[in-house]
Amino acid sequence: MQSSDKFSIATPADWRPGDEVIVPAPGSCGAAKERMESKDEMHCYDWFFYTKKISKEDIKKELNTKG
């Protein structure tokens, strides 16, 4: 839950740090179009469903954990 809050993402069931996370849907048609045309690290399944990878190291760094 800390990762969800810190990175503004949702985590699938059985999620482990380093697995793909779910990015919230865009707030407008224009934002959806920008995302779909973007070359970001996001994987676009449809205009409303995106996933991306956040590395285990980035999560540890942001949450200041050792595990």
Distance bins in CASP14 RR format, pairs under 12 A and 6 or more apart:
PFRMAT RR
TARGET T0000
AUTHOR 0000-0000-0000
RMODE 2
METHOD distances of the structure
MODEL  1
1 7 0 0 0 0 0 1 0 0 0 0 0
1 9 0 0 0 0 0 1 0 0 0 0 0
1 10 0 0 0 0 0 1 0 0 0 0 0
1 11 0 0 0 0 1 0 0 0 0 0 0
1 15 0 0 0 0 0 1 0 0 0 0 0
1 63 0 0 0 0 0 1 0 0 0 0 0
2 9 0 0 0 0 0 1 0 0 0 0 0
2 11 0 0 0 0 0 1 0 0 0 0 0
2 17 0 0 0 0 0 1 0 0 0 0 0
2 59 0 0 0 0 1 0 0 0 0 0 0
2 60 0 0 0 0 0 1 0 0 0 0 0
2 62 0 0 0 0 1 0 0 0 0 0 0
2 63 1 0 1 0 0 0 0 0 0 0 0
2 64 0 0 0 0 0 1 0 0 0 0 0
2 65 0 0 0 0 1 0 0 0 0 0 0
3 9 1 0 0 1 0 0 0 0 0 0 0
3 10 0 0 0 0 1 0 0 0 0 0 0
3 11 1 0 0 1 0 0 0 0 0 0 0
3 12 0 0 0 0 0 1 0 0 0 0 0
3 15 0 0 0 0 1 0 0 0 0 0 0
3 16 0 0 0 0 0 1 0 0 0 0 0
3 17 1 0 0 1 0 0 0 0 0 0 0
3 18 0 0 0 0 1 0 0 0 0 0 0
3 19 0 0 0 0 0 1 0 0 0 0 0
3 21 1 0 0 1 0 0 0 0 0 0 0
3 22 0 0 0 0 0 1 0 0 0 0 0
3 54 1 0 0 1 0 0 0 0 0 0 0
3 55 0 0 0 0 0 1 0 0 0 0 0
3 56 0 0 0 0 0 1 0 0 0 0 0
3 58 0 0 0 0 1 0 0 0 0 0 0
3 59 1 0 1 0 0 0 0 0 0 0 0
3 60 0 0 0 0 0 1 0 0 0 0 0
3 61 0 0 0 0 0 1 0 0 0 0 0
3 62 0 0 0 0 1 0 0 0 0 0 0
3 63 1 0 0 1 0 0 0 0 0 0 0
3 65 0 0 0 0 0 1 0 0 0 0 0
4 10 1 0 0 1 0 0 0 0 0 0 0
4 11 1 0 1 0 0 0 0 0 0 0 0
4 12 0 0 0 0 0 1 0 0 0 0 0
4 15 0 0 0 0 1 0 0 0 0 0 0
4 17 0 0 0 0 0 1 0 0 0 0 0
4 21 0 0 0 0 1 0 0 0 0 0 0
4 22 0 0 0 0 1 0 0 0 0 0 0
4 23 0 0 0 0 0 1 0 0 0 0 0
4 24 0 0 0 0 0 1 0 0 0 0 0
4 54 0 0 0 0 0 1 0 0 0 0 0
4 59 0 0 0 0 0 1 0 0 0 0 0
4 63 0 0 0 0 0 1 0 0 0 0 0
5 11 0 0 0 0 0 1 0 0 0 0 0
5 59 0 0 0 0 0 1 0 0 0 0 0
5 62 0 0 0 0 0 1 0 0 0 0 0
5 63 0 0 0 0 1 0 0 0 0 0 0
6 17 0 0 0 0 0 1 0 0 0 0 0
6 21 0 0 0 0 0 1 0 0 0 0 0
6 54 0 0 0 0 1 0 0 0 0 0 0
6 58 0 0 0 0 0 1 0 0 0 0 0
6 59 0 0 0 0 1 0 0 0 0 0 0
6 60 0 0 0 0 0 1 0 0 0 0 0
6 61 0 0 0 0 0 1 0 0 0 0 0
6 62 1 0 1 0 0 0 0 0 0 0 0
6 63 1 0 0 1 0 0 0 0 0 0 0
6 64 0 0 0 0 0 1 0 0 0 0 0
6 65 0 0 0 0 0 1 0 0 0 0 0
7 15 0 0 0 0 0 1 0 0 0 0 0
7 17 0 0 0 0 0 1 0 0 0 0 0
7 18 0 0 0 0 0 1 0 0 0 0 0
7 21 1 0 0 1 0 0 0 0 0 0 0
7 22 0 0 0 0 0 1 0 0 0 0 0
7 23 0 0 0 0 1 0 0 0 0 0 0
7 24 0 0 0 0 0 1 0 0 0 0 0
7 52 0 0 0 0 1 0 0 0 0 0 0
7 53 0 0 0 0 0 1 0 0 0 0 0
7 54 1 0 0 1 0 0 0 0 0 0 0
7 55 0 0 0 0 0 1 0 0 0 0 0
7 58 0 0 0 0 1 0 0 0 0 0 0
7 59 1 0 0 1 0 0 0 0 0 0 0
7 61 0 0 0 0 0 1 0 0 0 0 0
7 62 1 0 0 1 0 0 0 0 0 0 0
7 63 0 0 0 0 1 0 0 0 0 0 0
8 21 0 0 0 0 1 0 0 0 0 0 0
8 22 0 0 0 0 0 1 0 0 0 0 0
8 23 0 0 0 0 1 0 0 0 0 0 0
8 24 1 0 0 1 0 0 0 0 0 0 0
8 52 0 0 0 0 0 1 0 0 0 0 0
8 54 0 0 0 0 0 1 0 0 0 0 0
8 62 0 0 0 0 0 1 0 0 0 0 0
9 15 0 0 0 0 1 0 0 0 0 0 0
9 17 0 0 0 0 0 1 0 0 0 0 0
9 18 0 0 0 0 0 1 0 0 0 0 0
9 19 0 0 0 0 0 1 0 0 0 0 0
9 20 0 0 0 0 1 0 0 0 0 0 0
9 21 1 0 1 0 0 0 0 0 0 0 0
9 22 1 0 0 1 0 0 0 0 0 0 0
9 23 1 0 1 0 0 0 0 0 0 0 0
9 24 1 0 0 1 0 0 0 0 0 0 0
9 25 0 0 0 0 0 1 0 0 0 0 0
9 42 0 0 0 0 0 1 0 0 0 0 0
9 50 0 0 0 0 1 0 0 0 0 0 0
9 51 0 0 0 0 1 0 0 0 0 0 0
9 52 1 0 0 1 0 0 0 0 0 0 0
9 53 0 0 0 0 0 1 0 0 0 0 0
9 54 1 0 0 1 0 0 0 0 0 0 0
9 58 0 0 0 0 0 1 0 0 0 0 0
9 59 0 0 0 0 0 1 0 0 0 0 0
9 62 0 0 0 0 0 1 0 0 0 0 0
10 20 0 0 0 0 0 1 0 0 0 0 0
10 21 1 0 0 1 0 0 0 0 0 0 0
10 22 1 0 1 0 0 0 0 0 0 0 0
10 23 1 0 0 1 0 0 0 0 0 0 0
10 24 1 0 0 1 0 0 0 0 0 0 0
10 25 0 0 0 0 0 1 0 0 0 0 0
10 49 0 0 0 0 0 1 0 0 0 0 0
10 50 0 0 0 0 0 1 0 0 0 0 0
10 51 0 0 0 0 1 0 0 0 0 0 0
10 52 0 0 0 0 0 1 0 0 0 0 0
10 54 0 0 0 0 0 1 0 0 0 0 0
11 17 0 0 0 0 1 0 0 0 0 0 0
11 18 0 0 0 0 0 1 0 0 0 0 0
11 19 0 0 0 0 1 0 0 0 0 0 0
11 20 0 0 0 0 1 0 0 0 0 0 0
11 21 1 0 1 0 0 0 0 0 0 0 0
11 22 1 0 0 1 0 0 0 0 0 0 0
11 23 0 0 0 0 0 1 0 0 0 0 0
11 51 0 0 0 0 0 1 0 0 0 0 0
11 52 0 0 0 0 0 1 0 0 0 0 0
11 54 0 0 0 0 1 0 0 0 0 0 0
11 59 0 0 0 0 0 1 0 0 0 0 0
12 18 0 0 0 0 0 1 0 0 0 0 0
12 19 1 0 0 1 0 0 0 0 0 0 0
12 20 1 0 0 1 0 0 0 0 0 0 0
12 21 1 0 0 1 0 0 0 0 0 0 0
12 22 1 0 0 1 0 0 0 0 0 0 0
12 23 0 0 0 0 0 1 0 0 0 0 0
12 49 0 0 0 0 0 1 0 0 0 0 0
12 51 0 0 0 0 1 0 0 0 0 0 0
13 19 0 0 0 0 0 1 0 0 0 0 0
13 22 0 0 0 0 0 1 0 0 0 0 0
15 21 1 0 0 1 0 0 0 0 0 0 0
15 22 0 0 0 0 1 0 0 0 0 0 0
15 51 0 0 0 0 0 1 0 0 0 0 0
15 53 0 0 0 0 0 1 0 0 0 0 0
15 54 0 0 0 0 0 1 0 0 0 0 0
15 56 0 0 0 0 0 1 0 0 0 0 0
15 59 0 0 0 0 0 1 0 0 0 0 0
16 53 0 0 0 0 0 1 0 0 0 0 0
16 54 0 0 0 0 0 1 0 0 0 0 0
16 56 0 0 0 0 1 0 0 0 0 0 0
16 59 0 0 0 0 0 1 0 0 0 0 0
16 67 0 0 0 0 0 1 0 0 0 0 0
17 53 0 0 0 0 0 1 0 0 0 0 0
17 54 1 0 0 1 0 0 0 0 0 0 0
17 55 0 0 0 0 1 0 0 0 0 0 0
17 56 1 0 1 0 0 0 0 0 0 0 0
17 57 0 0 0 0 1 0 0 0 0 0 0
17 58 0 0 0 0 1 0 0 0 0 0 0
17 59 1 0 1 0 0 0 0 0 0 0 0
17 60 1 0 0 1 0 0 0 0 0 0 0
17 61 0 0 0 0 0 1 0 0 0 0 0
17 62 0 0 0 0 0 1 0 0 0 0 0
17 63 0 0 0 0 1 0 0 0 0 0 0
17 65 0 0 0 0 1 0 0 0 0 0 0
17 67 0 0 0 0 1 0 0 0 0 0 0
18 51 0 0 0 0 0 1 0 0 0 0 0
18 52 0 0 0 0 0 1 0 0 0 0 0
18 53 1 0 0 1 0 0 0 0 0 0 0
18 54 1 0 0 1 0 0 0 0 0 0 0
18 55 1 0 1 0 0 0 0 0 0 0 0
18 56 1 0 1 0 0 0 0 0 0 0 0
18 57 0 0 0 0 1 0 0 0 0 0 0
18 58 0 0 0 0 1 0 0 0 0 0 0
18 59 1 0 0 1 0 0 0 0 0 0 0
18 60 0 0 0 0 1 0 0 0 0 0 0
19 51 0 0 0 0 1 0 0 0 0 0 0
19 52 0 0 0 0 0 1 0 0 0 0 0
19 53 1 0 0 1 0 0 0 0 0 0 0
19 54 0 0 0 0 1 0 0 0 0 0 0
19 55 0 0 0 0 0 1 0 0 0 0 0
19 56 0 0 0 0 1 0 0 0 0 0 0
19 59 0 0 0 0 0 1 0 0 0 0 0
20 41 0 0 0 0 0 1 0 0 0 0 0
20 42 0 0 0 0 1 0 0 0 0 0 0
20 43 1 0 0 1 0 0 0 0 0 0 0
20 45 0 0 0 0 0 1 0 0 0 0 0
20 49 0 0 0 0 0 1 0 0 0 0 0
20 50 0 0 0 0 1 0 0 0 0 0 0
20 51 1 0 1 0 0 0 0 0 0 0 0
20 52 1 0 0 1 0 0 0 0 0 0 0
20 53 1 0 1 0 0 0 0 0 0 0 0
20 54 0 0 0 0 1 0 0 0 0 0 0
20 55 0 0 0 0 0 1 0 0 0 0 0
21 41 0 0 0 0 0 1 0 0 0 0 0
21 42 0 0 0 0 0 1 0 0 0 0 0
21 43 0 0 0 0 0 1 0 0 0 0 0
21 50 0 0 0 0 1 0 0 0 0 0 0
21 51 1 0 0 1 0 0 0 0 0 0 0
21 52 1 0 0 1 0 0 0 0 0 0 0
21 53 1 0 0 1 0 0 0 0 0 0 0
21 54 1 0 1 0 0 0 0 0 0 0 0
21 55 0 0 0 0 0 1 0 0 0 0 0
21 56 0 0 0 0 0 1 0 0 0 0 0
21 58 0 0 0 0 0 1 0 0 0 0 0
21 59 0 0 0 0 1 0 0 0 0 0 0
22 42 0 0 0 0 0 1 0 0 0 0 0
22 43 0 0 0 0 0 1 0 0 0 0 0
22 45 0 0 0 0 0 1 0 0 0 0 0
22 48 0 0 0 0 0 1 0 0 0 0 0
22 49 1 0 0 1 0 0 0 0 0 0 0
22 50 1 0 0 1 0 0 0 0 0 0 0
22 51 1 0 1 0 0 0 0 0 0 0 0
22 52 0 0 0 0 1 0 0 0 0 0 0
22 53 0 0 0 0 0 1 0 0 0 0 0
22 54 0 0 0 0 0 1 0 0 0 0 0
23 31 0 0 0 0 0 1 0 0 0 0 0
23 32 0 0 0 0 0 1 0 0 0 0 0
23 35 0 0 0 0 1 0 0 0 0 0 0
23 38 0 0 0 0 0 1 0 0 0 0 0
23 40 0 0 0 0 1 0 0 0 0 0 0
23 41 0 0 0 0 0 1 0 0 0 0 0
23 42 1 0 0 1 0 0 0 0 0 0 0
23 43 0 0 0 0 1 0 0 0 0 0 0
23 44 0 0 0 0 1 0 0 0 0 0 0
23 45 0 0 0 0 0 1 0 0 0 0 0
23 48 0 0 0 0 0 1 0 0 0 0 0
23 49 0 0 0 0 1 0 0 0 0 0 0
23 50 1 0 1 0 0 0 0 0 0 0 0
23 51 1 0 0 1 0 0 0 0 0 0 0
23 52 1 0 1 0 0 0 0 0 0 0 0
23 53 0 0 0 0 0 1 0 0 0 0 0
23 54 0 0 0 0 0 1 0 0 0 0 0
24 31 0 0 0 0 0 1 0 0 0 0 0
24 32 0 0 0 0 0 1 0 0 0 0 0
24 35 0 0 0 0 0 1 0 0 0 0 0
24 42 0 0 0 0 0 1 0 0 0 0 0
24 48 0 0 0 0 1 0 0 0 0 0 0
24 49 0 0 0 0 0 1 0 0 0 0 0
24 50 0 0 0 0 1 0 0 0 0 0 0
24 51 0 0 0 0 0 1 0 0 0 0 0
24 52 0 0 0 0 0 1 0 0 0 0 0
25 31 0 0 0 0 1 0 0 0 0 0 0
25 32 1 0 0 1 0 0 0 0 0 0 0
25 35 0 0 0 0 1 0 0 0 0 0 0
25 44 0 0 0 0 0 1 0 0 0 0 0
25 45 0 0 0 0 0 1 0 0 0 0 0
25 46 0 0 0 0 1 0 0 0 0 0 0
25 47 0 0 0 0 1 0 0 0 0 0 0
25 48 1 0 1 0 0 0 0 0 0 0 0
25 49 1 0 0 1 0 0 0 0 0 0 0
25 50 1 0 0 1 0 0 0 0 0 0 0
26 32 1 0 1 0 0 0 0 0 0 0 0
26 33 0 0 0 0 1 0 0 0 0 0 0
26 34 1 0 0 1 0 0 0 0 0 0 0
26 35 1 0 1 0 0 0 0 0 0 0 0
26 36 0 0 0 0 1 0 0 0 0 0 0
26 37 0 0 0 0 0 1 0 0 0 0 0
26 38 0 0 0 0 0 1 0 0 0 0 0
26 42 0 0 0 0 0 1 0 0 0 0 0
26 44 0 0 0 0 0 1 0 0 0 0 0
26 46 0 0 0 0 0 1 0 0 0 0 0
26 47 1 0 0 1 0 0 0 0 0 0 0
26 48 1 0 0 1 0 0 0 0 0 0 0
26 49 0 0 0 0 0 1 0 0 0 0 0
26 50 0 0 0 0 1 0 0 0 0 0 0
27 33 0 0 0 0 0 1 0 0 0 0 0
27 34 0 0 0 0 0 1 0 0 0 0 0
27 35 0 0 0 0 0 1 0 0 0 0 0
27 47 0 0 0 0 0 1 0 0 0 0 0
27 48 0 0 0 0 1 0 0 0 0 0 0
28 34 0 0 0 0 1 0 0 0 0 0 0
28 35 0 0 0 0 0 1 0 0 0 0 0
28 47 0 0 0 0 0 1 0 0 0 0 0
28 48 0 0 0 0 0 1 0 0 0 0 0
29 35 0 0 0 0 0 1 0 0 0 0 0
29 36 0 0 0 0 0 1 0 0 0 0 0
29 47 0 0 0 0 1 0 0 0 0 0 0
29 48 0 0 0 0 0 1 0 0 0 0 0
30 36 0 0 0 0 1 0 0 0 0 0 0
30 37 0 0 0 0 0 1 0 0 0 0 0
30 38 0 0 0 0 0 1 0 0 0 0 0
30 47 0 0 0 0 1 0 0 0 0 0 0
31 37 0 0 0 0 0 1 0 0 0 0 0
31 38 0 0 0 0 0 1 0 0 0 0 0
31 47 0 0 0 0 1 0 0 0 0 0 0
31 48 0 0 0 0 0 1 0 0 0 0 0
31 50 0 0 0 0 0 1 0 0 0 0 0
32 38 0 0 0 0 0 1 0 0 0 0 0
32 42 0 0 0 0 0 1 0 0 0 0 0
32 44 0 0 0 0 1 0 0 0 0 0 0
32 46 0 0 0 0 1 0 0 0 0 0 0
32 47 1 0 1 0 0 0 0 0 0 0 0
32 48 1 0 0 1 0 0 0 0 0 0 0
32 49 0 0 0 0 0 1 0 0 0 0 0
32 50 0 0 0 0 1 0 0 0 0 0 0
33 44 0 0 0 0 0 1 0 0 0 0 0
33 47 1 0 0 1 0 0 0 0 0 0 0
34 40 0 0 0 0 1 0 0 0 0 0 0
34 42 0 0 0 0 0 1 0 0 0 0 0
34 44 0 0 0 0 0 1 0 0 0 0 0
34 47 0 0 0 0 0 1 0 0 0 0 0
34 50 0 0 0 0 0 1 0 0 0 0 0
35 41 0 0 0 0 0 1 0 0 0 0 0
35 42 1 0 0 1 0 0 0 0 0 0 0
35 43 0 0 0 0 0 1 0 0 0 0 0
35 44 1 0 0 1 0 0 0 0 0 0 0
35 45 0 0 0 0 0 1 0 0 0 0 0
35 46 0 0 0 0 0 1 0 0 0 0 0
35 47 1 0 0 1 0 0 0 0 0 0 0
35 48 0 0 0 0 1 0 0 0 0 0 0
35 49 0 0 0 0 0 1 0 0 0 0 0
35 50 1 0 0 1 0 0 0 0 0 0 0
35 51 0 0 0 0 0 1 0 0 0 0 0
35 52 0 0 0 0 0 1 0 0 0 0 0
36 42 0 0 0 0 1 0 0 0 0 0 0
36 43 0 0 0 0 0 1 0 0 0 0 0
36 44 1 0 1 0 0 0 0 0 0 0 0
36 45 0 0 0 0 0 1 0 0 0 0 0
36 46 0 0 0 0 1 0 0 0 0 0 0
36 47 1 0 0 1 0 0 0 0 0 0 0
36 48 0 0 0 0 0 1 0 0 0 0 0
36 49 0 0 0 0 0 1 0 0 0 0 0
36 50 0 0 0 0 1 0 0 0 0 0 0
37 44 0 0 0 0 1 0 0 0 0 0 0
37 47 0 0 0 0 0 1 0 0 0 0 0
38 44 0 0 0 0 1 0 0 0 0 0 0
38 50 0 0 0 0 1 0 0 0 0 0 0
38 52 0 0 0 0 0 1 0 0 0 0 0
40 50 0 0 0 0 1 0 0 0 0 0 0
40 51 0 0 0 0 0 1 0 0 0 0 0
40 52 1 0 0 1 0 0 0 0 0 0 0
40 53 0 0 0 0 0 1 0 0 0 0 0
41 50 0 0 0 0 0 1 0 0 0 0 0
41 51 0 0 0 0 1 0 0 0 0 0 0
41 52 1 0 1 0 0 0 0 0 0 0 0
41 53 1 0 0 1 0 0 0 0 0 0 0
41 54 0 0 0 0 1 0 0 0 0 0 0
41 55 0 0 0 0 0 1 0 0 0 0 0
41 58 0 0 0 0 0 1 0 0 0 0 0
42 49 0 0 0 0 0 1 0 0 0 0 0
42 50 1 0 1 0 0 0 0 0 0 0 0
42 51 1 0 0 1 0 0 0 0 0 0 0
42 52 1 0 1 0 0 0 0 0 0 0 0
42 53 0 0 0 0 1 0 0 0 0 0 0
42 54 0 0 0 0 0 1 0 0 0 0 0
43 49 0 0 0 0 1 0 0 0 0 0 0
43 50 1 0 0 1 0 0 0 0 0 0 0
43 51 1 0 1 0 0 0 0 0 0 0 0
43 52 1 0 0 1 0 0 0 0 0 0 0
43 53 0 0 0 0 1 0 0 0 0 0 0
44 50 1 0 1 0 0 0 0 0 0 0 0
44 51 0 0 0 0 1 0 0 0 0 0 0
44 52 0 0 0 0 1 0 0 0 0 0 0
45 51 1 0 0 1 0 0 0 0 0 0 0
45 52 0 0 0 0 0 1 0 0 0 0 0
52 58 0 0 0 0 0 1 0 0 0 0 0
53 59 0 0 0 0 0 1 0 0 0 0 0
54 60 0 0 0 0 0 1 0 0 0 0 0
54 61 0 0 0 0 0 1 0 0 0 0 0
54 62 0 0 0 0 1 0 0 0 0 0 0
54 63 0 0 0 0 0 1 0 0 0 0 0
55 61 0 0 0 0 1 0 0 0 0 0 0
55 62 0 0 0 0 0 1 0 0 0 0 0
56 62 0 0 0 0 0 1 0 0 0 0 0
56 63 0 0 0 0 0 1 0 0 0 0 0
56 65 0 0 0 0 0 1 0 0 0 0 0
56 67 0 0 0 0 1 0 0 0 0 0 0
57 63 0 0 0 0 0 1 0 0 0 0 0
57 65 0 0 0 0 0 1 0 0 0 0 0
57 66 0 0 0 0 0 1 0 0 0 0 0
57 67 0 0 0 0 0 1 0 0 0 0 0
58 65 0 0 0 0 0 1 0 0 0 0 0
59 65 1 0 0 1 0 0 0 0 0 0 0
59 66 0 0 0 0 0 1 0 0 0 0 0
59 67 0 0 0 0 0 1 0 0 0 0 0
60 66 1 0 0 1 0 0 0 0 0 0 0
60 67 1 0 0 1 0 0 0 0 0 0 0
61 67 0 0 0 0 0 1 0 0 0 0 0
END
